[in-house]
Amino acid sequence: MPIPRMRLLKDAAAEVKKLDPRTAVTPYFIRKLAIEGKVKSTMAGRKRLINFDDLLDYLNQLPNISPEDGNIRRIG
């Protein structure tokens, strides 16, 4: 069984930034996903370890939101 790639919050954000230099994903966003249980994480003392593979899977499966969905309104 492969060992999961666990990263500290800042390191996970830095690796996403390496994969996509223009990303808008921040450590705060990743922390929020972990606290809400949307990505796997565990506490190691006072630090949160993020399952990096689970984070990438989550980011790859985000739904596309269009103005027709009613979630976004047009301006102008």
SVG drawing of the C-alpha trace seen along z (x, -y; Angstrom):
<svg xmlns="http://www.w3.org/2000/svg" viewBox="-31 -48 38 50">
<polyline fill="none" stroke="black" stroke-width="0.4" points="0.0,0.0 1.5,-3.4 2.1,-6.0 0.0,-9.1 1.9,-12.3 1.2,-14.4 2.2,-18.0 2.1,-20.9 -0.5,-23.5 2.1,-26.0 4.0,-23.2 0.8,-22.0 0.0,-25.5 3.6,-25.9 3.4,-22.6 0.1,-23.7 1.8,-27.0 4.7,-25.0 2.3,-23.0 0.4,-26.2 2.3,-29.5 -0.9,-31.6 -3.1,-29.6 -5.5,-31.3 -5.4,-28.5 -4.1,-29.9 -3.2,-28.2 -6.4,-29.7 -8.5,-28.0 -6.7,-24.6 -7.2,-25.0 -10.9,-25.7 -11.2,-22.6 -9.5,-20.5 -11.6,-21.8 -14.8,-21.2 -13.7,-17.6 -13.6,-18.1 -9.9,-17.0 -8.3,-14.5 -6.1,-15.9 -4.8,-15.2 -3.3,-17.2 0.3,-16.6 0.6,-18.6 -0.4,-22.1 0.2,-21.7 -2.3,-20.4 -1.0,-17.8 -2.9,-17.7 -3.2,-14.6 -1.7,-16.2 -3.2,-13.6 -6.6,-14.1 -6.3,-17.9 -5.3,-17.5 -8.3,-15.1 -10.6,-17.6 -9.3,-20.5 -9.6,-18.4 -13.2,-17.5 -14.6,-21.0 -17.9,-21.6 -18.0,-24.3 -20.3,-27.1 -22.0,-29.1 -24.2,-32.1 -27.2,-29.9 -26.9,-27.9 -28.3,-30.9 -25.3,-31.1 -23.7,-34.0 -25.5,-37.0 -24.6,-39.1 -23.4,-42.7 -24.1,-45.4"/>
</svg>
